[in-house]
């Protein structure tokens, strides 16, 4: 059986898990944490990062590479737009999520949730600085980009949506919700993301790990 290495609370692992769920691909999740990798893990993931993927044909690392591979090998449930200009835009949203949202929203999750799980104190000063100076810039940009209805490229949830959703899930786990008064389009879009059955399922699974919090 195909194997996905990582832990579901990782936003990048969750991105792949959602792609696998939407495509209905059987797999085994092999627990590997960001801070404790098994001996020889670099043979699967040369940079020793999660997620990593292994099946009967290939071994891969990096969530974007894995998702693009899954899209081409299992094309029945499409996760990218067909039009070249829309596909390019979808890849941009994924890049934005991975390089801009991860260090901003991910730091809030790390301080408030990951450290708590490790019985370490959060740096709330750092969190407040992000919430007051960096998060508003991210939200303002996405407010100008997301649609009033549906998802980024129509009525179907696609990978670009997943790439954004996974970070907002962790932000919500950290006790931060996007205010509809300030960012009405973005807040409504996030609500639609969270209500999608696949996303709602992943949130429910996360809460089991977090003790229902």
Helices and strands as residue ranges (DSSP letters): E 3-6, H 11-23, E 28-31, G 41-43, E 52-54, E 59-61, H 63-73, H 84-96, I 97-101, H 102-109, I 110-114, H 115-117, H 124-129, I 130-134, H 135-143, H 159-173, H 184-195, H 197-209
